[in-house]
Amino acid sequence: MQEKRSQAERRAATRDALLAAARGEFVEHGFAAAATEAVVRRAGVTRGALYYHFPDKAALLAAVVEAVAAEVHDAVAAAASRSASPGHALADGMRAYLDACLSADARSIYLVDGPAVLGWRRWREIDGAYSARLLREGVSEALAGSDGRDVDALTTLLSGACNEAALWLADAPDDADRKRAVDLAVDDLVKRLFSE
């Protein structure tokens, strides 16, 4: 006999269903055109369940952006962990970030709608807890024992470069030459900034 799920488990399952449904709607239609009616229908829940978990559509988007940020973080962490040195880990992590941002979810939700709808400051808070945190750790490790350059300044510059490159790649996600050029530029940039 199957045990009854607790109320907390049911709420978590409902929230997960809403996030998955919203993610699909946001990718397929964009934030502006995605309807909350379609989200609840897709999730198989009531409108009341939606508003129990999220006060509005923007809060739902913020939760989806955070879920995508966590996935991008995991891809970056996995790539960096396989590297032989701090410099290689930094370059590998940056390339993994760019690769992860080529997915339809990351392009539309993380790079476009997230900053536009949530505002740059809120988007940066989310990014700061995930990929930007890893980037800062990578920069700090790559600079260990160096000339005292500012970790935060370099992290900010590299984060901006990565985000711009991700948007440039997102304009032509199937352009292998563009992707190869960015990968080579990442390697060159890291070598010049963090020569080992």
ChimeraX attribute file (.defattr): number of C-alpha atoms within 10 A of each C-alpha:
attribute: neighborCount
match mode: 1-to-1
recipient: residues
	/A:1	3
	/A:2	4
	/A:3	5
	/A:4	8
	/A:5	10
	/A:6	9
	/A:7	9
	/A:8	9
	/A:9	11
	/A:10	12
	/A:11	15
	/A:12	13
	/A:13	13
	/A:14	19
	/A:15	21
	/A:16	13
	/A:17	19
	/A:18	26
	/A:19	21
	/A:20	17
	/A:21	20
	/A:22	26
	/A:23	26
	/A:24	16
	/A:25	19
	/A:26	22
	/A:27	17
	/A:28	14
	/A:29	13
	/A:30	16
	/A:31	22
	/A:32	10
	/A:33	10
	/A:34	18
	/A:35	15
	/A:36	19
	/A:37	12
	/A:38	13
	/A:39	25
	/A:40	19
	/A:41	13
	/A:42	16
	/A:43	19
	/A:44	13
	/A:45	15
	/A:46	14
	/A:47	13
	/A:48	10
	/A:49	14
	/A:50	23
	/A:51	14
	/A:52	12
	/A:53	15
	/A:54	17
	/A:55	10
	/A:56	12
	/A:57	18
	/A:58	14
	/A:59	15
	/A:60	21
	/A:61	23
	/A:62	22
	/A:63	18
	/A:64	23
	/A:65	27
	/A:66	21
	/A:67	17
	/A:68	21
	/A:69	25
	/A:70	17
	/A:71	16
	/A:72	24
	/A:73	24
	/A:74	18
	/A:75	18
	/A:76	26
	/A:77	21
	/A:78	15
	/A:79	20
	/A:80	25
	/A:81	15
	/A:82	12
	/A:83	15
	/A:84	9
	/A:85	13
	/A:86	21
	/A:87	23
	/A:88	22
	/A:89	24
	/A:90	29
	/A:91	25
	/A:92	23
	/A:93	26
	/A:94	27
	/A:95	24
	/A:96	22
	/A:97	23
	/A:98	25
	/A:99	20
	/A:100	22
	/A:101	27
	/A:102	22
	/A:103	15
	/A:104	14
	/A:105	19
	/A:106	24
	/A:107	21
	/A:108	22
	/A:109	27
	/A:110	26
	/A:111	20
	/A:112	15
	/A:113	22
	/A:114	25
	/A:115	17
	/A:116	13
	/A:117	17
	/A:118	16
	/A:119	11
	/A:120	11
	/A:121	10
	/A:122	14
	/A:123	21
	/A:124	15
	/A:125	12
	/A:126	20
	/A:127	22
	/A:128	16
	/A:129	14
	/A:130	21
	/A:131	24
	/A:132	20
	/A:133	14
	/A:134	22
	/A:135	29
	/A:136	21
	/A:137	16
	/A:138	24
	/A:139	24
	/A:140	20
	/A:141	17
	/A:142	22
	/A:143	21
	/A:144	14
	/A:145	8
	/A:146	11
	/A:147	7
	/A:148	8
	/A:149	11
	/A:150	11
	/A:151	19
	/A:152	13
	/A:153	11
	/A:154	17
	/A:155	20
	/A:156	14
	/A:157	11
	/A:158	20
	/A:159	19
	/A:160	12
	/A:161	14
	/A:162	19
	/A:163	15
	/A:164	14
	/A:165	19
	/A:166	24
	/A:167	18
	/A:168	14
	/A:169	21
	/A:170	23
	/A:171	12
	/A:172	12
	/A:173	18
	/A:174	11
	/A:175	11
	/A:176	11
	/A:177	9
	/A:178	14
	/A:179	22
	/A:180	11
	/A:181	10
	/A:182	19
	/A:183	20
	/A:184	12
	/A:185	13
	/A:186	21
	/A:187	17
	/A:188	14
	/A:189	14
	/A:190	19
	/A:191	14
	/A:192	10
	/A:193	13
	/A:194	17
	/A:195	12
	/A:196	12
